[in-house]
């Protein structure tokens, strides 16, 4: 079958860019002709170098004026037998509407994440029309099935241990100007998009509490994110750090950092280690003593597994759902202080920055706890590899080619 995948481009380092590449590889290995089409607030035209050595193609587009025209041109040029959407549930609903405008009537699938429960009713109605859905957590699968959707399959995301693994912290920190005392310095890492959901300002507030209330010395916060949001909602993080009087304790990623293409391919105006080679993404995770990731909701949170694969203790939020399922007891879980309702109707979890500061302080002062979390994290990641998603995508497509397959049939039996 010829299958089109609408997603962030497979060359991007975003979560959907990574999952696009994995799904495309799985379908290609299964013998399908796969074409990826990159969308993120418009069509993403690939460069000449983007094709790489992939066994699938990346559609170039024709400088279309909008997504509707791009989808129409793609369908007209390639005539795919099926399309798979790879986004969060809201974006999947949006692209379903665009495909209806283009009167696409062939098989339509999705790999989607649900960042919080419940999902809006109109989105549930939209995805109920799909021929198959893959979700990365059992919590999301249970929720969708409880809402009456039957063709929902579970395949967790993964982490590649050939790409993410522990490195010697001392070797990395010798390249840094702001952290040279291995015995005293403590580096907190935040690896997140600068948007409303990720709650980065909560970590900045926790840093303020650690410095001015707990009088912590030799403590630094590395923020691997855009200093200002590129699109959507977010904050001027540099302004917040200045207003909190903690700028000397906060180091931001290079100002020209582009999260979609990763640190290695962004501009090299490096403020983390000036006049020296830029640290890789792997090195930036490994230089940290703890990774803090406290979104008010999440569909999987891939960065949690990346941190654990590097042997870095993790502090995250207890959302009693997707995030808790993925990390289990292998991380320090911050209990939400308050709940609220997001604009999409989902319940969101708001932590208290003082609780976060206290957990960071406890971890800093407890070497036994640090070692325990390191070992638990390294064990936890063994459950997650990309083969689950690669194989499930191929099985889901195959299921639709078997005439007598009933809705909800276990794909493990096909």
C-alpha positions as CSV (number, residue, x, y, z in Angstrom):
1,X,0.0,0.0,0.0
2,X,1.0,3.6,-0.5
3,X,0.7,5.4,2.8
4,X,1.0,9.1,3.5
5,X,2.0,10.2,7.0
6,X,0.9,13.7,8.0
7,X,3.1,14.8,10.9
8,X,6.0,17.0,12.0
9,X,8.8,16.1,9.5
10,X,10.7,12.9,10.3
11,X,13.9,15.0,10.3
12,X,12.7,17.1,13.3
13,X,13.8,16.3,16.8
14,X,10.3,17.0,18.3
15,X,8.3,14.1,19.7
16,X,6.1,13.9,16.7
17,X,9.1,14.2,14.4
18,X,10.7,11.2,16.2
19,X,7.5,9.1,16.1
20,X,6.9,10.0,12.5
21,X,10.3,8.5,11.6
22,X,9.7,5.4,13.7
23,X,6.3,4.8,12.2
24,X,7.6,5.4,8.7
25,X,10.4,2.9,9.2
26,X,8.1,0.3,10.6
27,X,5.7,0.6,7.6
28,X,8.6,0.6,5.1
29,X,10.1,-2.5,6.6
30,X,6.6,-4.1,6.3
31,X,6.8,-3.4,2.5
32,X,4.6,-0.3,2.2
33,X,5.5,2.7,0.1
34,X,5.6,5.5,2.6
35,X,5.6,9.3,2.0
36,X,5.9,11.7,4.9
37,X,4.3,15.2,4.7
38,X,5.5,17.7,7.2
39,X,3.1,20.2,8.8
40,X,3.5,22.5,11.7
41,X,1.5,25.7,11.4
42,X,1.8,25.3,7.6
43,X,3.6,23.0,5.2
44,X,7.3,22.3,6.0
45,X,9.3,22.2,2.8
46,X,12.3,19.8,3.2
47,X,15.8,20.8,2.3
48,X,17.9,18.8,-0.1
49,X,19.7,17.1,2.8
50,X,16.5,16.0,4.5
51,X,15.9,12.9,2.5
52,X,19.0,11.2,3.9
53,X,19.2,7.4,3.7
54,X,15.6,6.8,4.7
55,X,13.7,3.9,3.1
56,X,10.7,6.2,2.8
57,X,10.1,9.5,0.9
58,X,9.5,13.1,2.2
59,X,7.1,15.0,0.1
60,X,8.5,18.4,-1.0
61,X,5.4,20.3,-1.7
62,X,5.0,23.1,-4.2
63,X,5.1,26.2,-2.1
64,X,1.4,25.9,-1.3
65,X,-0.3,28.9,0.3
66,X,-2.0,26.9,3.1
67,X,-2.5,23.4,4.5
68,X,-5.8,22.8,2.6
69,X,-4.0,23.4,-0.7
70,X,-1.0,21.3,0.3
71,X,-3.1,18.3,1.3
72,X,-5.1,18.6,-1.9
73,X,-1.9,18.7,-4.0
74,X,-0.4,15.8,-2.1
75,X,-3.5,13.6,-2.6
76,X,-3.7,14.5,-6.2
77,X,0.0,13.8,-6.9
78,X,0.5,10.7,-4.8
79,X,-3.0,9.2,-4.6
80,X,-2.2,7.3,-1.3
81,X,-4.2,4.2,-0.4
82,X,-4.2,5.4,3.2
83,X,-3.2,8.3,5.4
84,X,-1.9,8.2,9.0
85,X,-2.1,11.3,11.1
86,X,0.6,11.7,13.8
87,X,-0.3,14.5,16.2
88,X,-2.1,15.2,19.5
89,X,-5.8,14.6,19.5
90,X,-6.7,18.2,18.8
91,X,-4.4,18.4,15.7
92,X,-5.7,15.0,14.5
93,X,-9.2,16.4,14.7
94,X,-8.1,19.4,12.7
95,X,-6.5,17.4,9.9
96,X,-9.5,15.1,9.7
97,X,-11.6,18.2,8.9
98,X,-9.1,19.3,6.2
99,X,-9.2,15.8,4.6
100,X,-13.0,16.0,4.5
101,X,-12.7,19.3,2.6
102,X,-10.5,17.4,0.1
103,X,-13.1,14.6,0.0
104,X,-10.5,12.0,1.0
105,X,-12.5,8.7,1.3
106,X,-9.8,6.0,1.7
107,X,-8.4,4.5,4.8
108,X,-7.5,6.9,7.6
109,X,-5.5,6.1,10.7
110,X,-3.9,8.0,13.6
111,X,-1.1,7.7,16.1
112,X,-2.1,10.3,18.7
113,X,-1.5,11.5,22.2
114,X,-4.0,12.8,24.6
115,X,-2.4,15.4,26.9
116,X,-5.2,15.2,29.5
117,X,-8.6,13.7,30.2
118,X,-11.4,14.2,29.4
119,X,-11.1,15.0,25.7
120,X,-13.5,17.4,24.1
121,X,-16.6,15.7,22.8
122,X,-16.2,17.0,19.2
123,X,-12.7,15.5,19.1
124,X,-13.9,12.1,20.3
125,X,-16.6,12.2,17.5
126,X,-14.0,13.1,14.9
127,X,-11.5,10.3,15.8
128,X,-14.3,7.7,16.1
129,X,-14.5,7.8,12.3
130,X,-10.9,6.6,12.0
131,X,-10.1,3.1,10.8
132,X,-7.6,2.6,13.6
133,X,-5.9,4.5,16.4
134,X,-2.6,3.9,18.2
135,X,-2.0,5.5,21.6
136,X,1.2,5.4,23.7
137,X,-0.3,4.6,27.1
138,X,-2.7,2.1,28.5
139,X,-4.4,5.0,30.3
140,X,-5.3,6.7,27.0
141,X,-6.4,3.4,25.5
142,X,-8.7,2.7,28.5
143,X,-10.1,6.2,28.3
144,X,-10.9,6.1,24.6
145,X,-12.5,2.6,25.0
146,X,-14.6,3.9,27.9
147,X,-15.9,6.5,25.5
148,X,-17.0,3.8,23.1
149,X,-14.1,3.8,20.6
150,X,-13.2,0.3,19.7
151,X,-10.3,0.3,17.2
152,X,-7.8,1.7,19.7
153,X,-4.4,0.0,20.1
154,X,-1.6,0.4,22.6
155,X,2.1,0.9,21.6
156,X,4.3,2.8,23.9
157,X,7.0,5.1,22.8
158,X,10.6,4.1,23.3
159,X,14.1,5.3,24.0
160,X,17.1,4.2,22.0
161,X,19.9,3.1,24.4
162,X,22.4,3.6,21.6
163,X,21.5,7.3,21.5
164,X,20.9,7.9,25.3
165,X,23.3,6.5,27.8
166,X,25.3,7.7,30.9
167,X,28.4,9.7,30.4
168,X,31.1,10.9,32.8
169,X,29.8,14.1,34.3
170,X,33.3,15.3,35.1
171,X,34.4,15.1,31.5
172,X,31.4,17.2,30.4
173,X,31.7,19.9,33.1
174,X,35.3,20.6,32.5
175,X,34.1,22.3,29.3
176,X,31.8,24.6,31.2
177,X,32.6,28.0,32.6
178,X,29.9,28.1,35.2
179,X,30.2,24.7,36.8
180,X,33.7,23.4,37.6
181,X,33.4,22.1,41.2
182,X,32.2,18.6,41.0
183,X,32.0,18.2,44.8
184,X,29.8,21.3,45.3
185,X,28.0,22.3,42.1
186,X,24.5,21.0,41.6
187,X,22.8,21.4,38.1
188,X,19.1,21.1,37.6
189,X,18.0,20.4,34.0
190,X,14.7,21.4,32.3
191,X,14.2,20.0,28.8
192,X,10.9,21.3,27.6
193,X,9.1,23.4,25.0
194,X,8.4,27.0,26.2
195,X,4.6,26.7,26.3
196,X,1.9,26.9,28.8
197,X,1.6,23.2,29.4
198,X,5.2,22.7,30.5
199,X,5.2,25.0,33.5
200,X,8.8,26.2,33.2
201,X,8.1,29.3,35.3
202,X,7.3,27.0,38.2
203,X,10.8,25.7,38.1
204,X,12.2,29.2,38.0
205,X,10.1,30.0,41.1
206,X,11.4,26.9,42.8
207,X,15.0,28.1,42.1
208,X,14.2,31.4,43.7
209,X,13.0,29.6,46.8
210,X,16.1,27.4,46.9
211,X,18.4,30.4,46.6
212,X,16.7,32.9,48.9
213,X,14.8,30.7,51.4
214,X,17.1,27.7,51.6
215,X,20.3,29.7,51.0
216,X,21.5,27.2,48.5
217,X,25.0,27.9,47.0
218,X,26.6,26.5,43.8
219,X,23.2,25.6,42.3
220,X,22.4,26.2,38.7
221,X,19.4,25.7,36.4
222,X,19.9,24.7,32.8
223,X,16.9,25.5,30.6
224,X,16.9,23.6,27.3
225,X,14.2,25.5,25.6
226,X,13.4,28.6,23.6
227,X,14.0,31.7,25.7
228,X,10.9,33.2,24.1
229,X,8.1,31.2,22.5
230,X,8.3,30.7,18.8
231,X,4.6,30.0,18.4
232,X,1.6,29.7,20.7
233,X,1.6,30.5,24.4
234,X,4.8,30.8,26.5
235,X,7.0,33.2,28.4
236,X,10.0,35.5,28.2
237,X,12.0,33.3,30.5
238,X,15.0,35.6,30.5
239,X,12.8,38.4,31.9
240,X,11.3,36.1,34.5
241,X,14.8,35.0,35.7
242,X,15.9,38.6,35.9
243,X,12.8,39.7,37.8
244,X,13.3,36.9,40.3
245,X,17.0,37.9,40.6
246,X,18.3,34.5,39.8
247,X,19.9,35.1,36.4
248,X,23.4,34.3,37.7
249,X,22.1,30.8,38.5
250,X,20.3,30.2,35.2
251,X,21.8,29.2,32.0
252,X,19.7,29.2,28.8
253,X,20.2,27.3,25.6
254,X,21.7,29.4,22.8
255,X,19.4,32.2,21.7
256,X,19.2,30.9,18.2
257,X,18.4,27.4,19.3
258,X,15.6,25.9,17.2
259,X,14.0,23.0,19.1
260,X,12.5,21.4,16.0
261,X,16.0,20.7,14.5
262,X,17.9,20.1,17.7
263,X,20.9,21.6,19.3
264,X,23.4,20.0,17.0
265,X,21.9,21.7,13.9
266,X,21.0,25.0,15.4
267,X,23.2,28.1,15.2
268,X,26.5,27.7,17.0
269,X,26.4,31.0,19.1
270,X,26.9,29.0,22.2
271,X,26.4,30.7,25.5
272,X,26.7,27.6,27.6
273,X,30.3,27.0,26.8
274,X,31.6,30.0,24.8
275,X,34.6,29.6,22.6
276,X,34.4,25.8,22.9
277,X,32.5,23.3,20.8
278,X,28.8,23.1,21.6
279,X,27.7,20.4,23.9
280,X,25.5,17.7,22.3
281,X,22.0,17.0,23.5
282,X,23.3,13.8,25.1
283,X,26.0,15.7,27.0
284,X,23.5,18.4,28.1
285,X,21.3,15.8,29.8
286,X,24.3,14.0,31.3
287,X,25.8,17.2,32.8
288,X,22.7,17.5,35.1
289,X,22.3,16.1,38.6
290,X,18.5,16.0,38.2
291,X,16.0,16.5,35.4
292,X,12.8,18.3,36.4
293,X,9.7,17.9,34.1
294,X,6.5,19.1,35.6
295,X,3.9,19.7,32.9
296,X,0.3,20.2,34.1
297,X,-0.6,17.3,31.8
298,X,1.1,15.1,29.3
299,X,0.4,12.3,26.8
300,X,3.7,10.4,27.4
301,X,6.7,12.8,28.0
302,X,9.5,11.3,26.1
303,X,12.1,13.4,27.8
304,X,11.5,11.5,31.0
305,X,12.8,8.3,29.5
306,X,15.7,10.1,27.8
307,X,16.8,11.4,31.3
308,X,16.4,8.0,32.9
309,X,18.4,6.3,30.1
310,X,21.3,8.6,30.9
311,X,21.1,7.6,34.6
312,X,19.8,11.0,35.7
313,X,17.3,11.1,38.6
314,X,13.9,12.4,37.5
315,X,11.4,14.7,39.2
316,X,8.0,14.8,37.5
317,X,4.4,15.2,38.3
318,X,1.9,12.7,39.6
319,X,-0.9,13.2,37.1
320,X,-2.6,9.9,38.1
321,X,-2.6,9.1,34.3
322,X,-0.2,8.9,31.4
323,X,2.9,10.3,33.1
324,X,2.5,8.2,36.3
325,X,2.0,5.1,34.1
326,X,5.2,5.6,32.2
327,X,7.6,6.3,35.1
328,X,5.8,4.3,37.9
329,X,7.9,4.3,41.0
330,X,11.1,5.2,39.2
331,X,10.9,8.9,39.7
332,X,10.2,11.5,42.5
333,X,6.5,12.4,41.8
334,X,5.3,15.8,42.8
335,X,1.6,15.8,44.0
336,X,-0.5,18.5,42.4
337,X,-1.6,21.2,44.7
338,X,-4.5,22.4,42.7
339,X,-6.6,21.2,39.7
340,X,-8.1,23.4,37.0
341,X,-9.8,22.9,33.6
342,X,-7.8,23.6,30.5
343,X,-9.3,25.3,27.5
344,X,-9.9,22.0,25.8
345,X,-11.9,20.7,28.8
346,X,-9.1,18.5,30.3
347,X,-8.3,18.5,34.0
348,X,-4.9,19.9,34.6
349,X,-2.5,19.5,37.6
350,X,-0.8,22.5,39.1
351,X,2.1,22.0,41.4
352,X,3.4,24.2,44.2
353,X,6.9,25.6,43.6
354,X,7.7,25.2,47.3
355,X,7.0,21.5,47.1
356,X,9.2,21.2,44.1
357,X,12.0,23.2,45.7
358,X,11.8,20.9,48.8
359,X,12.0,17.7,46.6
360,X,15.0,19.1,44.7
361,X,16.7,19.9,48.1
362,X,16.0,16.5,49.4
363,X,17.5,14.9,46.4
364,X,20.6,17.1,46.5
365,X,21.2,16.1,50.1
366,X,20.5,12.4,49.9
367,X,23.1,10.4,47.9
368,X,21.3,7.2,48.6
369,X,18.1,8.5,47.1
370,X,20.0,9.8,44.0
371,X,21.6,6.4,43.5
372,X,18.3,4.6,44.0
373,X,16.5,6.8,41.4
374,X,19.4,6.3,39.0
375,X,19.1,2.5,39.2
376,X,15.2,2.6,39.1
377,X,15.3,4.8,36.0
378,X,17.8,2.6,34.2
379,X,15.5,-0.4,34.9
380,X,12.3,1.4,33.9
381,X,13.5,2.2,30.4
382,X,14.0,-1.5,29.6
383,X,10.2,-1.7,29.1
384,X,10.3,0.9,26.4
385,X,11.7,0.4,22.9
386,X,10.6,1.7,19.6
387,X,9.9,-1.7,18.1
388,X,6.5,-1.7,19.8
389,X,5.3,1.3,17.8
390,X,7.0,0.3,14.5
391,X,5.4,-3.1,14.6
392,X,2.0,-1.9,15.7
393,X,1.7,0.6,12.9
394,X,2.3,-2.2,10.4
395,X,-0.1,-4.5,12.1
396,X,-2.9,-1.9,12.3
397,X,-2.6,-1.3,8.6
398,X,-2.5,-5.0,7.9
399,X,-5.6,-5.6,10.0
400,X,-7.6,-3.4,7.6
401,X,-6.6,-5.5,4.7
402,X,-8.0,-8.7,6.2
403,X,-11.7,-8.7,5.2
404,X,-13.1,-10.5,8.2
405,X,-11.2,-8.6,10.9
406,X,-13.7,-7.4,13.5
407,X,-13.5,-4.0,15.2
408,X,-11.5,-4.3,18.4
409,X,-9.7,-7.5,17.3
410,X,-6.4,-7.9,19.2
411,X,-3.6,-7.1,16.7
412,X,-1.4,-9.6,18.5
413,X,-3.5,-12.3,17.0
414,X,-3.1,-11.2,13.4
